[in-house]
Amino acid sequence: MNSSTKIIAFANHKGGVGKTTTTASIGSILAKYGYKVLLVDLDAQANLTSSITNTTDYQSIYEILVNNEMPRPLSVKENLDLIPSSQELALADLQLASVISREFILSRALSPIKDQYDFILMDCPPSLGLLTLNACSFANEIVIPLVAEVLPFKGLTMINEFIKNIHDLLNPSAHITGVLLTRWEKTNLTSGIEQQLRSSWGNLIFDVKIRKNITIAEAPLESSNIVEYAPNSHGAQDYIVFTSELLSRVQ
């Protein structure tokens, strides 16, 4: 057990930036390193769930949050557990809107099992709604996966303000650990945007970039993550190096 659990939310209000792939990959790598890891799928699309397990017999995060059930994580493999998602989670924002202290529903639900893990990694939905608010109110580290394109670049200001408000009003421990560039390829556009990002955000931009790689998209089809599906691929190697950089920032 670890009384200083690192709770990391992978958040961005834009979809398709690599939140799920990053959560699954980092979780698998940390588990192989001997850390006890819990993955939490907070997206109603349940892509994290389907990408790492074939089973359908489980307790979902929806049941935990809405029905106030005691969490019973699903064991995926050694050192790696999962609290899966389900399509019903799409109703959670509406159903939990009137709950007192609704910003802390997730924190209250997972607190009884928190100290069983070294890391809790949360895959947030592509919005800044109640579920992402709950994740950031529970987290002490927030990683923003980002594709180096014009619109996501502009959206960083919105995410920054969102997290700043959570830090000031709800969770003083919440802060942006860093911005991870994903689906990176060497073009004039991506290089130019990367340069602007590093100029504006400085050290908050992780040194490591996740290169665009077809095997990253193929891995979920085999209910696997990139590190196990294609360990010698650029994607797997990038995530291994990124995990080391992430560990250096959070420890």
Secondary structure, 3 states (H helix, E strand, C coil): CCCCCEEEEECCCCCCCCHHHHHHHHHHHHHHCCCCEEEEECCCCCHHHHHHCCCCCCCCHHHHHHCCCCCCCEEEECCEEEECCCHHHHHHHHHCCCCCCHHHHHHHHHHHHHCCCCEEEEECCCCCCHHHHHHHHHCCEEEEEEECCHHHHHHHHHHHHHHHHHHHHCCCCCCEEEEEEEEECCCHHHHHHHHHHHHHHHHHEEEEEEECCHHHHHHHHHCCCHHHHCCCCHHHHHHHHHHHHHHHHHC
